[in-house]
Amino acid sequence: MFKTLHCIIVLFVVIANSSYAQKEPSSKKSISEKITQARNALFDLNCEKSLQLAQEALSEANQIDDDLLKAKAYNVIATNFLEFSDTQKAEQYYTKALHHAKLVKNDTVQDWVYNNMGALYAYYQDNFEKGMEYYKKGLVFTEKTKNPIQITYNSLNISGAYFDEGRFDEGFPYISKAEKYMKFHDEIEARITYYSQLGNYYSHKGNNQKAEENFKKAISYGKNSTTNLLDSYLADVYFLFSKYYLKNKKYEEAYHYLELYSTTKEKIYNEERSNKVKDFENKIEIEEYKRQIDFIESEKQQKEKSLQKTWIIILLCLISMIILFAFAYTSFRNSKLRRKNYEDLKKVNKELKEAKEKAEEVTKLKSQFVSTITHELRTPLYGVIGITDIINKEHPELSGSKYLSSLKFSAKYLLSLVNDILQMNKISERKIVLEDVPFNIREELESIKNSFDVLSFKNKNNISIEIDSSVPKFLIGDRIRLSQIFMNLISNSLKFTINGKVEVKARVLTKENNICQLEFQVIDNGIGISKEYHEKIFEEFVQIERRDDDYQGTGLGLPIVKKLVALFGGTIHLESEEHKGTKVLFTANLKCADTLENQDIIEKVTRTDELEKLGKIKVLLVEDNKINQIVTEKILKGFNFEITIVESGFEAIKILEDAYFDVVLMDINMPLLNGFETTRILRNKGIKTPIIALTAFDKHEINDEILKSGMDAVMIKPFDSKVLYDMIVEIVTKHKKENLSK
């Protein structure tokens, strides 16, 4: 971005040179023409020729002592160095250009130099405040000239500087100003920059359609260019377009434009050109020193005439020669040092790139490992928990067995550990996306309360729920993630409270544009937490007050709660004192859905009527794991469903070609033909039976594949049998209603 903005000023500087030259005397006209030729050479990035012509023009301007031409020549020389990032030399020559421009009080030239120095500080030396100071000084002279081209470029420079700082709202008025004056000229460079900046602005605002339109328009102007410098404008557009695609996770397009950017940059700003600028730097320095020596010689002659002391002249000559050679040696040494530093930087960049690639590979492998191990653990846990429930139901005499209770508790503890690890991994990798589904907050809290009956009975605790009348009956948000927050907080309160009470409260803090900010409180009168642990308990793997007779978890519960609250756009706060209890307050932003109340009542009545008409539901279970077959079959028979079991995708295809089923429960991870492949084959054969995926994989990891394969829903193992029942009834009812309407 920065080179482009800077070169805009250079372009206008020399175009204006041509108009001035026509009004000057013959000798001045010749010098102006050389400056114009130097500009044209720079425009094609022929830096060696540009610097040579500018240096010749500067020498001739010094001979006739014309400050205006000196200012213009120094401006072109400085721009050559700035174009190839030698900011120290660029600053030195821009300062000289500004000095001579001030001597002749020329508004136009002062405008050019102030803007160029603004680019130098804002883009090359990363000093935004100083750069903006020079840009606004230039703006004063721009307004005086009333030249639409100058006003356009000055405005684009300022807007670009603000955009690069991420201050888009402050920069937008300047890009609007540039648009106003662009209709008075046909500058291609201005249009490339204008549309590129607009694309960057709309990308920041999230308007992807307008962002892409403007980036493509900028590229279309750039592709029609015939000079190397205009190619550099195009390279900057490629870079911004790549960042836009990367931001929108379109990695293939991002990589494509990053490749175009790198190729174009290498073509334009290659090492050969940079070295030529560095090599010519010494020549210009020597010429500057010669001019200084000439000035010294002139003074010496004056002194010689007045003092008639030859030895002073000789001494001054010797000093001048020493200074000349000292500066020449210093310049040579600095040039070698810069080249060495450049090579060192290239090496370090290469090492950093390799380290980054290795780190990304390790992160990817870690994520794959966590996903695989949690799946492999969830599958047997489904069997353990399910078999334990079956034994309890079929052998009521064992319901009080401490061994059976320990088995189920251990399985649930291990499942909790697996879920905590997966949850932390997904949050750390920013893979969690909150869903927007309507739910009844009162029913949800009552359900959570009921799930803690055993634990509350064990510690002789009472759970109460108090929901303020301001809280809508229905909310829209991620019900599962909100429930995870309450499960963790209520579980902690129950574990550390004996013969006490746990209160859950909810109220609305603010309501604006259908968004409710709710405050929830979980209060207990348990053992409390000392102040030294108030912040630490939200850190990963931190545990306090371990008791031998209680399960303490992994130390991940509260850290997960804190991260989930942040996903809801809320904050969490702890108030606690030892032996007096604990209060946890957190806020969450959820959508209000008051209009769903009547609809929910109608749907419940309708679903009950329709369920009576369905009769016995026929279910095909596709599952290769014997234990999982037993568990799922028991659950389904408990619903009075008619069950048929097959062990592979091939058997499922064969039986569905000949027999009718209301719904298919499909395992995903089967050998030979997995659940996704089986579903695709069934859909291609025209079989439209509803299919529910049963899997131990995390839903968000496979959600895209489920939709692509043609499945209707997914149920994650281990699952709540009531949730499975509701899902089957809803899907079967909907499918039959659709068939009747056809």
N, C-alpha and C positions, 0 to 999 in steps of 0.2 A: 504493500500500500504506500509506503513512504517514498520509494523512488519515483513512483508515478506522480504523486502530488508535487514533488520537488521539480520534476522535469516539466511539468505544466508551466511553471514560472519561467524556466529557461527558454522554453519555446516562445512564450510571448515576448520575453526580453529581446530576442534577436529579430523577431518579426517587426517589432517596433523600431529596431535599429535601422531597418531598410527605409522606413518612412522618414526618419530623421536625416538620413544620409543625403537624401535628394535636395535638402535645403542648405547643406554645408558647402564651403569652398572646396576647390578641387583636391587639395592635400587631405583635408579632413574626410572628404568623400572616399578617397582611396583607403584610408584607415577603417572607415565604417564598413566598406565592402569586405575587408579582411575579417572583421569581427563577424559579419554575416556568414562568410565562408567557414569560419571556425565553428559557428553555430550549426551549419549544415553537416559538417563533419561529425560533430557531437551527436547530432540527430541520428546519424548512422553508426554511432558508437565507434567512429574512427578517432579514438582519443589522441593518438600520436599526431595526426594531422591537425586536429582541433587545437591542441596545446601549442603546436608550432606556430600556427597562424595567429592565435591569440597573443602569444609571446611577441611575435613580430609587430602586431598592431600596438601592443603596449610600449614597445621600444620607440616606435614612431610617434606615438602620442606623447611620450616623455620628451622627444626631441622638439616638438612644437608646444610642449607644456599645456596640453588640453586636458583639464580635469574631467570633463564629461566623457571623453573617449577612454581615459584611464579607468574611470569607474566601470564602463561597459566591458573593457578588456579583462579587468580583474574579476568581474562577475562571471564571465565565461570560463576563465581559468579555475576559479573556485568551484564552479559547477562540475567541471571535469573530475576534480578530486572528490567532490561529494558523491558523484555518480558511482565512484568505485570505493566509497566508504572510508576515505582518508579524511576524517572529520577535523583533525587538527589543522591540516593544511587548508581545508575548505574554510574553516573559521578565520584563519589568518588572512586569506585573500578576500573574503567577504568583508572583513573589517576595513581593509584598504579600499575596497570598492565603495563602501558606505562613507568613508572619510572624504573621498574625492567628490561623491555625489552631493554631500552636504556643502562642500565648498562652492559648488555652482548652484545650489538650492534648486535642483531639478526634481520636481515632484514624481515624475514617472520613474526615473532611475532609483530614487529612494524607495519607491513602492516595490520595485523588483527585488532590491537587495534585502529590505526588511522581510519580505515574504520568504525569500530563500533562507535567510537566517532563522526564520520561524520554523521552516522545515528541518534545518540542521539540528536545532535544539529539541524539537518535539518528536521527530522520528528517528534521528540518528544517535542523539545523546540521551534519549529517554527523559528529557527534562521538559515535561508538558507545560509547566507554569511559565518557564522562561520562553519556550517556543510560542505560547499563546500571547505573551507580552509583545514579541516582535511582530506576530501576525496582526495584532490590533493596531500597532504603530503603522504597519503597512496599509491597514484599512483606512486610516485617516487620509493618506495620500491617494488611495484608490478612489475614494469618494470625491476628492478634488478633481481628478482627471475625468470622471464621468464616462470612462471608456467601458462599454458593456463587456468586452472580452476580459479586461483586467478584473472587473467586478466579479465575473463568473468564476475565474480561476481563484481569486482570493477567497470567495465564499466556499468553494469546494475544498480548498486547503484547510479552512477552519473547521468545516463540518467533518472532514476526514480525521482531523486530529481529535475532535471530541469522540467520534465513533471508535477510534483505536483505544481510547481510554474507557470505553464502555458507557460513555455519557451520551446516549443516543437522543434523549429528549432535548438536551442543550444544543446538540449539533444540528437537529432537524431544521430549525428556522433558517440556517445558513444554506442548507441544500435547497430549501424552497426558494431562497433568494437567487441562487444560481439558476434554477429553472426559469425564473422570471426573465433573466437577461439572456438566456441561451437562444431565444427566438430571434435575437438581433445578429447572430453570426452562425457559422457552420463548422466550428472547431470540432474535429473528430475526437481529439484527445479529451476535450471537455465532456463529450457525450459518453465516451468509454468510462471515464471516472464517475460521471453523474449516475449512470445506470448501475455501475458496480456498487457505489455507495448506497443507492436505493435498495439493491438486492440485499446488502448487508443489514440495512435498517429493517426491512420486512422480515428477514431471517430472525433478527433479535425479537421482533414483535410476534413471531410465531405464525405470520401469514405466509405459508410456504408457497402458495400459488403465485403471489406477487413477487416473492423473493426469486423464484426460478425464472419468471418472465423477465425480470430486470437483469439478472446475471446473464441470461442467454442473449438479451439485447446488447449488453456490453460486449459479449464475445463476438456477436455478429459485426459490430463496428470494428473490433480489433482484428478480425480475420481479413478485413479488407485493406489492412495497412501494408505498406511496402518498405518500412524502415525498421531497423533494429530497435530503436527507442520505443516505437509504438508497440513492438512485440513485448517489450517489458511491461507496458500497461496491461497487455493481454495476460501475461504471466501472473500479475497480481490478481486479476479477475479469477483465473484458474484457482489460485490459492484460497480466495474467499469462498468460491463455489465448493471447493473440497471441504472446507470447514463446515459449510452449511449442510452438506450431505452427511458428514460425520456426526454432526449434532442430531440429525434426524435418523441416525443408525442405518443409513443407506451406504454400507461400507464399500460395495463394489464401485458405485459412482464416485464416492469420496476418493478411493484409491486411483480411479481413472484420471480425475482432474488433478490430483497430487502429482501423478506421473507427468501430465502435461506441464504442470508448473515447473517441476524439476528439470524436464527436458528443455523448456524454453529458457529458464534461468541459466542453465549450463551453456546454451547456445549464445546467449547475449552476454552474460557476465562471466565469461570463461577466464581461466588463469592467464592465458596469453595476453588478453586485453588488460587485465589488472596489472600484470608485470610491466607492460608498456607504459602505463600511467606512472608506476613507481619509478621506472627508469628515466622517464622524462622529468620527473619531479626534481632530480638533481640538476638538470640543465636549467630549469626555471629558477631554482634556488641560486645557482651561480650567477645567472643574469641579474637577479635581484641584488646580490652582493656586489656585482660589478657596478650597478647603478648607485649603490651606496658608496662605493669607492670613487666613482666619478664625482659624486657630490662632495666627498671628502677632498678630492683633488681640486675641485673648484674652490673650495674654501681655502685650501692650502695656497693656491695661486694668489688669492686675494690677500692672504696674510704675507705672502712673499713680497708682493708689491708694496705693502704697507710697512713691513718690518725688515725686508731685505735680509732674511736669515735663511740661508740655504739648508742648514742642518735640520731646521724644523720640518722642511719639505721632505727630506730624506727619511727622517724618523717616522713621519706620518705614512709615507709609502711602505716602509717596513711593517709598521703596525697593521696597515690595511692588508698587506700580503699575508701576514700571519693570521689575521682574522679570516681572510678568504679561505686559506688552506685548512684552518681549524674547522670552519663551518662545512667545507667540502668533505673533510674526513668524518665529521660527526654525521653528516647526511648519509654517507656511504655506510658507516657502521649501523646506523638506525635502520637503513634499508635491509641489510643482512639480518638484523635482529627481527624485523617484522616478518621476513620470509620464514625464519626459523619458527617463530611463534605461530605462524599460519600452519606450518606442517604439524606442529605439536597439537594444535587445535583439531586438525583433521583426524589425527590419531585418537585423541580423546573422544571425539564425536563417534568414531567407529566403535570404540570400546563401549561407550554408553548405549549405542544402538543394539549391540550384541547382548549386553546385560539386560536391556529392556525386553528383548525377544525371549531371553531365557526366563525372565520373571513372568512374562505372560504365559509361557508354556507351563511353568510350574503351577500358576493359578488355575489354568484350564484343567490340568491333571488332578489338582486338589478337588475342584468342583465335580469332576467326573467320578472321583473316588467316593466323595461324600454321597453323591446321588446313588451310586451303585450299592454301597454298603448299607445305606438306609433302606433301600428296596429289599435287599437280601435279608435284612433283619425284620422288616415289617411282615413279610410273608409268613415265616414260622410263628411270629407273635400272634398273627390272626388266628392260626390254628390253636395255639395254646389258650388264648383268651376264649375262643369259641368253644373248645372242648370242655374248658372249665365250666362255662355256662350250661353246657349240655349235661354234664355230670350233676350239677346242682339241681337241674329240672327233673332228670330221670331218677336220681337217687336222693330224695329229700332228706333221708337219714344222714347223709354226709354234709348237709348244708352248714352244719356247725363245726365241721372239721377244720382245725387250725392249719392242717397241712394243705388242704384245698384252698383255704383263704390266703395262705402264704404264697402258694403257687400263682394264684390270680394277681395278688398284689405285686409279686416280683415281675410278672409279665407286663403289668401296667407301668411299673416303675421303669423297666427297660424300654417300653414304648415311649414313655415321657422323655427319657434320655435321648432316644433316637430323634424324636421330633424336635427337641431343643437344639440338638446339634445341627439338624437340617435347617431349622429356622434361622439360627445365627449365621449360617453359611449363606443363605439366600439374602438376608438383610445386608450382610457385609458386601455382597456382590451386587446389591441394588437390583435384585431380580423380582422383588415383591411388588406387584401392582394391585392396589386396592380395587375391589369389585364394587359395583353399584347395584345392589339388589334391595328390594323393599323387605322390611321385617318388622314384627311387633316387638318393641323393646320390653314391654311388660311380660309377654310370654317367654321371651328369651331369658330374662333374669330369673323367672320362676323355674325354667328348665334347668338353668345352672344351679340354682338353689337345691332342687331335687337331686341333682347328681352328687351333691355333697352330704346326702342323708347319713351314709355310713360313718364318714369322718366326723360330722357334727355330733352324731349319737355317741361315738367313741369318747370324745372329749367333753360330752355333756354340754354342748353349746347350742345356742339358738340363733338362727339366721332370720333377719327381718329385711324387707324391701320397702322403701318409701320413695315413690315417684311423684314429683310435683305435678300439679294439674296443668302447668304450662308446657309439659313435655308432650309432644304429639304421640298418638297411639302408634303411628307408623313412621318409620324413618327409612331413608335410603342410604346405604353404605355397605361396607364389608362386614357382614354379620359374624363371619368366622373369626376374623382378626379381633373384632371387639370382644367376642366371647373369650378368646385366648387371654386378653388383658384381665377380664373379670375372674377367669378360672385361676390364674396365677395369684391375683391379689387376695381372693377369698380363701384359696387353699393355704396361703401363708398365715392369714388371720386365724383360721381354724386350728392349724398346727401349733400355734404359739398362744392359744387361749384355752384355759380349762375352766369348766363351770361358768362360762361367761356368755357373751353375745357378740354377734357380728352384724353390723348394720350396713346396708347398701342404699345409698341415696342418689337421686338424679334430679337435676333442675336445668332450665334453660337460662343461659347468661344473656345471650343476644340472639336476635333473629332478623336477618337482612337478606333480601332477594331470595327468599325460600331456603336460605342456609341457616341452620341452627348451630350455635356454639353451646354445647352442653357441658355441664360440670358434673362429674361423678365422684362419689365419696365412698370409700370402704373403711369402716371404723370398727375397731375391736377394743376390748378392755383387757387384753392379754398382758404378756410380760414386758412389752415395749422394747425400744431400741435406744441404746445410749447415743448421745449426740455425736460421738466420734465416728459412728458407723452410718450416719444419715446419708452421706454422699457415697461412701464406699459400697453400700449394698447394691447400687445400680451399676457397679463395675462387674465385668465378667469373671465367673468362678469364685466370687467372694461369698463366704458363708459365715454366719455368726451363731452363737448360742446353740451348738450342736448337742442333741440329746440322744442317748443310746436307744430309747424306745420309739424313735420317730424317724421317718424318712426325710432326709434333708435336701434331696435333689442334687442338681449339678452345679448350682451357683449361676445358672443362666436365666432363671425365670424373670427376675426383676430387670436385668439388662434387656431382655427381649421386650418386656412391657414398655420400658423407656423408649426403645426404638420404634415399637408399633404405635405408641402415642404420637411420636414425631411424624409418622406417616399420615396420621389423621389430622395433622396440622395443629396439634395440641401440645400442652406442657404437663409435667407431672411434678408433684410436690409432696414431701413427707413431713408430718408432724408427729413426734413421738417422744415419750419420756419413760424411763425404766419403771416397771411395776404399775404403770398407769394406763398403758394401752398405746395404740397407734392409729393415726388417721392418714390415709393416702388420698390425695385429691388429684384428679387429672381432668383435662378438657379434651374435647374432640369435636371436629366440625362435621356435621352430617346434614344431608338434605331432608327437609320436612316433606311428609307425604300424607297430609290429613285426609285427602280425597280418597285414599285407599280403604278407609274404614268400612264404608258401606259395601264396597266392592268385595272386601274380604268375607263379609258375612254371606253375601250372595254366592261367592265361589264355594264356601264351605257347604252350604245347603245343596247347591248344584252338584258338587262332587259326591256328597253322600247319596243323593238320588241316583246319580249315574253309576256309582259303585254297586248299588243294589241290582242294576240292570246288567252289569257285566257278567255275573255268574262266576264260576270258578275260573281263575286266571291260569292259563297254561304257560309255564316258564321252561325255556331251554337253557340249561347251565352248561357252558363250555369251559371246562377246568381240568387241567392235567394233574394237579396236586391232589392226592387222595385225601389228605387231612382237610384241605380246604373244601373238597367236595362234601365231606361229612358235615362240616360246620355250616356251610351255606345251605345245604339241603335241609338241615334241621331248622334253620331260621325260616326258610321259605315254607316248610310244612306247617310251622307254627302260625303262618298267615292263612293257612288252608288253601295254598296254591298247589296246582298239579305240576310236579317236577319231572323233567327228563334230563339225564346227565350224559354228555359225551366228553371225550378226553382230548380231542384235537380239532383243529380248524377244518381238516378234511372231512371228519365225521359230521361236523356242524353243517357244512355245505350240502353234504349228501342228504341229511335228514330234513333240512329246510326246503329242499327241492320237492319233497314228497308230502311233508306233514305241515300242519298249521300250528303256530304258536303265537301267543299274544305278545311275548317279549323274550329277548335273548339277553342273558347275562354272560358277557364275554371276557375271559381272562386275556390280558395283553401279552404276558411273557410266556409264550408256549413254544416248544421246539418245532422245527420244520416249517410251520406256518403260524406266524404270530397273529394276535387279535386284529391288528390294523390290516394286514394282508387279507385275512379271512373276510373282514367286513367289506373291503374293496371288491373282492370277487362276488360276494352276495349282492352288493348294490349294482354291479355290472350285469348280473343275471336278472335284475329287475325285482329282486326280493326286498320288500320295503318294511319287513318286520322291525319294530323298534329294537335297537341294540344299546345296552348299557354296558360300558366298560367297567370291569372289576380289576383294580390294579393296586399295587403297593407303591408305584411311582408317585412323585409329587404332581398334583394336578397341573400346575403351571408349566412343568417341564414337557408335558405331553399334550397340552390343550390344543395346540395348532394341529398336531397329527391326528387327534380325535376328530376335529372338524373336517379335515381333508379326507379322512377315510370314509366318512359318512355315518359315524356313530351319533347317537342322539344325546347321550349324557355319560357322565363318569362318576363312579363311586370309589373312594379311596379306602383300601384296607388298612387297619381294621375299621369297620364302620358301625354306626348306630343302627340297629335293626329297624327302629321306627322310621329313621330317615330313608332307609332303603325301601321300606313299605310305601311311604308317601311318594317316593320317586316313581316306583313301578306303577302305582295306581294312577298318578297324574299322567304319565306317558302313555299308558294303555288307554285311558279315557280319551285323551286328546287324539290318539291315532284312530280309535274307533269312530269318534265324532267326525273326523276328517273324511273317513271312508263313507260314512252315511250321507255326507253332504255332496259327494260326487255323483 
